[in-house]
Amino acid sequence: MSNKGLLIIVILLLLAVFTMVFMRSNEESPGEQIANDFGEMTEEIGDEIDDATTNPN
């Protein structure tokens, strides 16, 4: 295999590694997911309480 072929393989491997690192850096950790879900749940409960106390039905 020539030097050019090895260089192309190395470049492709580096590109794959950088792509994986970038994709993992954008994912939320399990702790962040739990915190976000808890925040959304709290907000929904607050909205339901607000709807129940402001709408005379």
N, CA and C of each residue as an Amber inpcrd file, in Angstrom:
protein
   171
   0.8520000  -1.1680000   0.0000000   0.0000000   0.0000000   0.0000000
   0.9000000   1.2350000   0.0000000   0.5500000   2.1890000  -0.7980000
   1.3840000   3.3850000  -0.9160000   1.1480000   4.3380000   0.2470000
   2.0250000   5.3180000   0.3600000   1.8900000   6.3190000   1.4180000
   0.5930000   7.1010000   1.2820000   0.1840000   7.3450000   0.0270000
  -1.0540000   8.0970000  -0.1980000  -2.2600000   7.3120000   0.2970000
  -2.2740000   6.0200000   0.0860000  -3.3720000   5.1790000   0.5570000
  -3.4410000   5.1470000   2.0760000  -2.2750000   5.0370000   2.7300000
  -2.2410000   5.0520000   4.1880000  -2.7000000   6.3960000   4.7330000
  -2.3040000   7.4570000   4.0810000  -2.7010000   8.7970000   4.5130000
  -4.2250000   8.9460000   4.4340000  -4.8310000   8.4470000   3.3810000
  -6.2840000   8.5300000   3.2250000  -6.9790000   7.7310000   4.3300000
  -6.4540000   6.5410000   4.6430000  -7.0470000   5.7190000   5.6940000
  -6.9430000   6.4220000   7.0500000  -5.7980000   7.0060000   7.3330000
  -5.6080000   7.7210000   8.6000000  -6.5550000   8.9170000   8.6870000
  -6.6980000   9.6520000   7.6100000  -7.5960000  10.8160000   7.5950000
  -9.0390000  10.3730000   7.8290000  -9.4650000   9.2910000   7.1820000
 -10.8300000   8.7970000   7.3670000 -11.0600000   8.3290000   8.8080000
 -10.0720000   7.6570000   9.4010000 -10.2080000   7.2280000  10.7920000
 -10.2970000   8.4200000  11.7430000  -9.4750000   9.4290000  11.5250000
  -9.5340000  10.6340000  12.3510000 -10.8690000  11.3430000  12.2020000
 -11.3730000  11.4010000  11.0010000 -12.6770000  12.0200000  10.7600000
 -13.7810000  11.2610000  11.4910000 -13.7040000   9.9370000  11.4750000
 -14.6960000   9.1310000  12.1830000 -14.6200000   9.3670000  13.6890000
 -13.4060000   9.4520000  14.2330000 -13.2400000   9.6870000  15.6670000
 -13.7970000  11.0520000  16.0420000 -13.4550000  12.0810000  15.2910000
 -13.9560000  13.4270000  15.5860000 -15.4740000  13.4970000  15.4650000
 -16.0480000  12.7760000  14.5130000 -17.5010000  12.7470000  14.3580000
 -18.1540000  12.1070000  15.5740000 -17.6040000  11.0110000  16.0660000
 -18.1530000  10.3510000  17.2490000 -18.0460000  11.2450000  18.4820000
 -16.9120000  11.9200000  18.6470000 -16.7380000  12.8180000  19.7910000
 -17.7450000  13.9560000  19.7220000 -17.9470000  14.5180000  18.5550000
 -18.8950000  15.6150000  18.3910000 -20.3150000  15.1550000  18.6830000
 -20.6910000  13.9820000  18.2050000 -22.0470000  13.4720000  18.4240000
 -22.2900000  13.2060000  19.9030000 -21.3090000  12.6540000  20.6000000
 -21.4730000  12.3640000  22.0350000 -21.4980000  13.6350000  22.8630000
 -20.8410000  14.6770000  22.4110000 -20.8260000  15.9190000  23.1860000
 -22.1770000  16.6250000  23.1250000 -22.9890000  16.3350000  22.1040000
 -24.2980000  16.9590000  21.9720000 -25.3930000  16.2080000  22.7300000
 -25.1080000  14.9970000  23.1910000 -26.1050000  14.2100000  23.9060000
 -26.1880000  14.6760000  25.3570000 -27.3820000  14.5690000  25.9340000
 -27.5530000  14.8970000  27.3420000 -27.1780000  13.6930000  28.1920000
 -26.6060000  13.9660000  29.3380000 -26.3080000  12.8870000  30.2660000
 -27.6090000  12.4260000  30.9200000 -27.6160000  11.2340000  31.5010000
 -28.8360000  10.7780000  32.1700000 -29.3050000  11.7420000  33.2650000
 -28.3750000  12.3440000  33.9810000 -28.7520000  13.3100000  35.0140000
 -29.4320000  14.5310000  34.4320000 -28.9320000  15.0110000  33.2920000
 -29.5550000  16.1590000  32.6270000 -30.9440000  15.8030000  32.1170000
 -31.1140000  14.5930000  31.6030000 -32.4230000  14.1580000  31.1200000
 -33.4330000  14.0970000  32.2620000 -33.0020000  13.5620000  33.4130000
 -33.8990000  13.4720000  34.5670000 -34.2750000  14.8680000  35.0370000
 -33.2920000  15.7730000  35.1090000 -33.5700000  17.1420000  35.5550000
 -34.5330000  17.8460000  34.6010000 -34.3220000  17.6740000  33.2970000
 -35.2130000  18.3050000  32.3190000 -36.6230000  17.7310000  32.4070000
 -36.7260000  16.4070000  32.5550000 -38.0460000  15.7820000  32.6730000
 -38.7500000  16.2430000  33.9370000 -38.0280000  16.3530000  35.0460000
 -38.6160000  16.8190000  36.3000000 -39.0960000  18.2600000  36.1490000
 -38.2980000  19.0950000  35.4790000 -38.7000000  20.4830000  35.2550000
 -39.9480000  20.5880000  34.4060000 -40.0360000  19.7700000  33.3630000
 -41.2230000  19.7750000  32.5070000 -42.4530000  19.2900000  33.2760000
 -42.2600000  18.2570000  34.1040000 -43.3740000  17.7360000  34.8840000
 -43.8700000  18.8000000  35.8680000 -42.9560000  19.4720000  36.5240000
 -43.3290000  20.5250000  37.4680000 -44.0740000  21.6510000  36.7640000
 -43.6140000  22.0030000  35.5860000 -44.2700000  23.0560000  34.8170000
 -45.6850000  22.6420000  34.4100000 -45.8430000  21.3900000  33.9880000
 -47.1710000  20.8980000  33.5980000 -48.1280000  20.8790000  34.7850000
 -47.6390000  20.4380000  35.9380000 -48.4900000  20.4250000  37.1310000
 -48.9030000  21.8460000  37.4890000 -47.9610000  22.7820000  37.4130000
 -48.2830000  24.1820000  37.6860000 -49.3130000  24.7250000  36.7220000
 -49.1960000  24.3580000  35.4570000 -50.1720000  24.7970000  34.4540000
 -51.5570000  24.2330000  34.7490000 -51.6170000  22.9710000  35.1400000
 -52.9090000  22.3530000  35.4540000 -53.5450000  23.0100000  36.6730000
 -52.7440000  23.2950000  37.6910000 -53.2730000  23.9790000  38.8810000
 -53.7690000  25.3640000  38.5110000 -53.0100000  26.0580000  37.6910000
 -53.4040000  27.3960000  37.2540000 -54.7080000  27.3480000  36.4620000
 -54.8190000  26.3660000  35.5650000 -56.0580000  26.2240000  34.7800000
 -57.2420000  25.9070000  35.6820000 -57.0220000  25.0850000  36.6820000
 -58.1280000  24.6920000  37.5640000 -58.5770000  25.8430000  38.4480000
 -57.6870000  26.7650000  38.7770000 -58.0590000  27.8520000  39.6850000
 -58.5120000  29.1080000  38.9470000 -58.2210000  29.2150000  37.6580000
 -58.6120000  30.4270000  36.9270000 -59.8340000  30.2210000  36.0470000
 -60.1820000  28.9910000  35.7120000 -61.3390000  28.7280000  34.8650000
 -62.5130000  28.2850000  35.7370000 -63.5340000  29.1300000  35.8660000
 -64.6810000  28.7410000  36.7120000 -65.5870000  27.7520000  35.9770000
 -65.4110000  26.4780000  36.2010000 -66.2460000  25.4350000  35.5770000
 -66.9300000  24.6060000  36.6120000
